[in-house]
Amino acid sequence: MGSRDLGADEQREEVKVLVTGFGVRSPDPHSPLSSKLNLPFSFTTEALPNLTIKIITASPIPVHYRTVRDVVPRLLFPHPPSSKAAADDTSTVLTAFEDVLAVSPSADTDEPRFDLVLHIGMAAPRKYFTMETCAHRDGYIGGDEAGETMEGDDLWRHGYKSPETLNPGFDTEDVWKRWKEELMGVDVRPSNDAGRFLCEFIYYTSLVEYWRRDPEKGARVMFLHVPGAIEDVDVEMGRRVALRLIGAMVESMRREKGAEGKAER
């Protein structure tokens, strides 16, 4: 990754990326690594030097199932479809995301606010980074910050009639190869088990919102699990890994679009 100065006559394209992380979960007083990465506002990659990757980092999201399901669709789309009863404090929570909510393609469209979305969460026992390749609809029986679970909730299963498993709309094998190529010596892995807790829940929440609008059009959403270590060296490594994953996602997306364009001609 790097940057260079452009002449006044060169056009700079832009890709907008939403990055989210979770807040502190009591009784642990330490901020998770995912909320300490301090990603830059923008960067470029060597493969796409004329493309600015603009990062919009959301405020930490509460570790609460129903808040996630109420808030995240509003962060992704200007006009999210209505769902069942929203959490009582949704409006209050949304005030923390005013910078994200201000991003809109148009007042009269429901196109995604962002070109890509990367959710980041912590997997404390792991000593490595994982790119999650799927999310599951059911099985969220672990208690959240409020001690609540999603056991018995049927909104996705019967209300939306959504699939048991959803995958991101990327060539995940291509993203994985691009991701690891510039991270020699760093333990990064693909994974199909995001843990059936808030991390996987927010992932499915995002994927299903794209699926509801167009089941055939893939969601440009990914989930990154980071280790639980929080020392300065860990934060710097986490930042490097996250930025390279974003870069790999963008490069892969552009490759796919290029191939689609050639196929249409």
N, C-alpha and C positions, 0 to 999 in steps of 0.2 A: 504494500500500500504506500501511497505517497501523493504528492501534489506538485503542480507546476503552474507557472504563470501563463495565461492565455492572452493572445493578442486581441485587440478590440474587435477584429473582424471575425473571430472564432465564436461559434455558438456553443453555449454550455447547456447541455440537457440536465434535467434534475429528476431524481427519484426520491420520493418521500417515504420514510420508514418510521413506523411507530414501534417504540420499544417500551415494554412494561416489565415491572418487577413487583414483588410483594413487600408489604410493610413488615414491621417487627411483630413477631408472635410471642405474646407473654407465655410463660414467665421469662423467656430468654430476652435479656436487655440489649443484646447485640444486633445491629443491623445486618441482615443477610448480605452476602457478597453481591447478589443481584442488584441491590439498591445502592451499592457503593462504587459502581464501575465508572461513573462520571464520563460517559461517552461523549465524544466531540459533537458539535453541532453539524458538522459535515466532513466528508473525506472523499478521496477518490481511490481507485485501484489501478494497478499498473496495466491490467487488461482493458480498462475503460477509462483512460485518462481525461476524456472530454465529458465525462458524466459525473455530476456532483451527486453524491449520496447524502441526502439531508436527513438527519436523525431528529425525531421529536420524542423525547423521553417523558413518559407520563409519570405523574406522582405515584408513589407506592400504593398499590391496590390492597385494600383490607383482606385479611385472611378469613374470608367469610363467603360461603357458597352463594347465598342468595344475592349478596351485594355484587359479586362477580357477574352473575347472570343478569342482573339488572343494569349494571353500569357498562360492561364491556361492549354490548351491541351498540350503545350510544357513542362509544369511542370510535367504533369501526365505521358506522354509517350515519349520515345526517338524519335519516328518518327510519329508525329501526321499527320493524313490525311490533305491534303490541303483544305482550305476553301476559301470563297470569300475574296476580297481585305482586306489585313491586315492593321492595323493602321500604319501610316507613321513612328511612333516612336517605333514600336515594338522591333526592334533590340536594340535600346537604352534602353528601359525598361528591356529587358531580361538580360542586364549586371548586374542588381541588383539581379539576381537569379542564379548566377554562381554556388553557392554551391548546389542548388537543381538540376540544369541541369547536374551536375557532377555525380549524382546518376543514374546509368544505369545498368540493369541486364546483358546486352551484347550489343556489337556494332551492331550485326546483328539480333536483335530481337526487337519486339515492345511490349514486355510484359510491364506491368506497372512498373514505377520506384519504387513505394511504395506498401506495403502490405495494408495500410489503409490511408485514407485521412480524415482530419477533418478541415472543414472551420469554422471560428469563426467570428461572426459579432455582432453588437450592435443593440438592440431594445430599444432605449432610454426611451419610456414611460413605459416599463415593469419593474416590481420590482422582477421578477423571471427569472429563466433560462429555456430555452426550447430546446429540442432535436427535430429538424424538421424531419418529416417522409416522406416528398414528396416535389417535386418541379414542377412547371408548366412551360410550354413552352411559353405561350403567356401572354400579359397584362402588359408589362413593359413600362408604359407611363409616369412614374415619371422621371424628368430630373436628369442627373448625374452631376458630377463635372463640365463638360463642357456645361451643359444645354441640352445635347442630350438625346433622348429617343430611344427605339427600336420599336416605333410605325411604322407599315408598313414593318418592316424587315421580310423576309420570308425564311431565310436560314434554320431554323429548320423545319418549317412547310412544305415547298415545296422542299427545297434542300435536307435535310436529311430524310424528311417524318417521323420524330420522333413522338412518342406519346405525347398527350397533357399533360400527367402527368407521371413522372418517380419517382420510389422509390428506396431507397438504397438497396443493396443486403445483408441486415442483417435481422435477426429475430428481428424486432424493439421492439416487446413486451418483448423479452428476454433481449435485451440491456437495455430497460427502467427499468425493474425490478432490474437488476444488478446495474444500475447506482444509483438508489434511495436508495438501501439497505444500502450503506455506507455513505449516506448523510442525515441522520436523522436530522430533524429540518431545512433543506435547502429546499426552494421552487423550485423544479425542476419538469418540466412537459413535456409530449410529445405534439407535435403540428403538425397540417397539414396546417398551414398558415404561410409561411415564409416571406410574406409581399410584393411580386411582385416588389421588388427593387433590388439593387445590391446583397443583401444577397441571395435572391432566385435565382437571375440570375447566380451567380457563382456556386450555387448548381446544377442548371440544366445544366450548361456548363460542369461540371465534369461528371454528371450522363450520359449525352448524348454521351460523348466521349467513355465511357465504352459500352454503348448500341450500338454504331455504329460498334464496333468490334465484339460484341457477344450479341444479344438481349436477349438471354436466360441466360446468366451468369451475376449475379448481381454485381453491383459496390460496392466496399467496401468504400463508401463515406458517411459522415454524416455532418450535419450542426448544430452548437451550437449557439444559440442566448444568449447573455449576457446582463444584464441591463446596463443602461447608467452611473451609478455611477462610479467614478474614484478615490475615496479615497483609502488609503493604505489597509484598512480593506476589501474594495470591491475587490481590486486586489488579495489579498490573497485568498479570497473566490472564486473568478473566477478561479484562478490557481487550487485550490482544485477540483472544479467542473469539469474543463476541463480534468484534469488528471484522475479523476474517470470515466469520460465518455470514454476516450481513453481506460482505463483498461477494462471497460465493453464491449466495441467493440471487443477488442482482445479476451477476455474470451469467448464471444458469438461465435466469429468466430472459435475459437479452438474447442468449443463444437460441432458446426456444422460439422467441418472437422472430428472430432472423430466419429460422427454418420454416416457420409458418408463412412468412412473407414470400419466400422462394417457392413454396408449394402452391401459393395462390397465383403466381405469375405463369 
